[in-house]
Amino acid sequence: MSQELIDRAKRGIQELSSKHSKLNDDIDNIAFAEEYEIQAEMIILEYCLNKNYEVNGFSPILLADNEEVEDINNYLEKLRLYFDLLSIKNKDVAELWLYYQSIFWPDYIETEDEMIARIHQQIDSGKFYRIDI
């Protein structure tokens, strides 16, 4: 069942990545690109919520399409820290998080071990994240 959920999440991320890759660097496309990225992150979040994954008792909310958040940048930073921390502890989340990054930005090549090492460095630096969960 878990692999089925991972595969379904990957298919959703792949569909969004296909749309994302068709956009050019035109200023008008930046909002669309960001929206596809957020939608892909919501797929990963939905997976994590279905698995009841929490970090220090923190579990972010799943944004519905076009839902407004008071401070979207703060929300996204917390969400990315949540994914990073879960990736350290949960191989399935690391797999999805790495898949998302590698398929949306194929020139950015990183193995799972390198990603985990980078996450540890970012956390240990105390300077990468402006928030805490």
KOLNU-705634 format. One line per 8 residues: their letters; for each residue x, y, z of C-alpha. Coordinates in steps of 0.25 Angstrom, whole numbers, plus 5000, padded with zeros to 4 digits. Layout:
REM KOLNU-705634
a = X Y Z  ...;
This chain:
REM KOLNU-705634
msqelidr = 5000 5000 5000  5011 5010 5003  5018 5008 4990  5005 5010 4983  5003 5023 4990  5018 5027 4987  5015 5023 4972  5002 5031 4972;
akrgiqel = 5009 5043 4977  5021 5042 4967  5011 5042 4956  5004 5054 4961  5018 5061 4962  5022 5057 4948  5009 5063 4942  5012 5076 4949;
sskhskln = 5027 5075 4945  5023 5073 4930  5015 5086 4931  5026 5093 4938  5036 5089 4928  5028 5095 4917  5029 5109 4923  5040 5119 4918;
ddidniaf = 5047 5129 4926  5037 5140 4923  5033 5148 4935  5018 5144 4932  5021 5130 4934  5028 5131 4948  5015 5131 4955  5010 5118 4948;
aeeyeiqa = 5024 5112 4951  5022 5115 4966  5008 5110 4966  5013 5096 4960  5024 5095 4970  5014 5098 4981  5004 5088 4976  5015 5077 4975;
emiileyc = 5019 5080 4990  5004 5079 4993  5004 5065 4987  5016 5061 4996  5009 5068 5008  4997 5060 5006  5005 5047 5006  5012 5051 5019;
lnknyevn = 4998 5055 5025  4992 5041 5021  5004 5035 5028  5002 5044 5040  5016 5049 5040  5019 5060 5050  5031 5068 5054  5032 5072 5068;
gfspilla = 5017 5072 5068  5016 5080 5056  5008 5076 5044  5005 5087 5034  4991 5089 5027  4988 5084 5013  4985 5096 5004  4973 5095 4995;
dneevedi = 4974 5100 4981  4975 5115 4981  4974 5116 4997  4980 5128 5002  4990 5127 5014  4993 5140 5022  5008 5139 5021  5011 5129 5009;
nnyleklr = 5026 5131 5010  5026 5127 5025  5017 5115 5022  5025 5110 5010  5038 5111 5018  5032 5103 5030  5027 5093 5020  5041 5091 5014;
lyfdllsi = 5047 5090 5027  5036 5080 5031  5040 5072 5018  5055 5073 5021  5053 5068 5035  5044 5057 5031  5054 5053 5020  5065 5051 5030;
knkdvael = 5056 5041 5038  5047 5035 5027  5053 5028 5015  5039 5029 5008  5039 5044 5009  5053 5046 5005  5050 5038 4993  5038 5047 4989;
wlyyqsif = 5046 5060 4993  5057 5056 4984  5048 5052 4973  5041 5065 4973  5054 5073 4973  5061 5064 4962  5049 5064 4953  5046 5079 4954;
wpdyiete = 5061 5083 4953  5067 5072 4945  5081 5080 4944  5081 5079 4960  5087 5065 4962  5088 5060 4976  5087 5046 4982  5079 5043 4994;
demiarih = 5091 5042 5003  5096 5056 4997  5082 5062 5000  5082 5057 5014  5096 5062 5017  5092 5075 5011  5080 5076 5020  5088 5073 5032;
qqidsgkf = 5098 5084 5028  5087 5094 5026  5081 5090 5040  5094 5090 5047  5098 5104 5041  5087 5110 5049  5086 5121 5037  5079 5114 5026;
yridi = 5065 5114 5032  5059 5126 5038  5048 5118 5045  5047 5106 5055  5037 5096 5056;
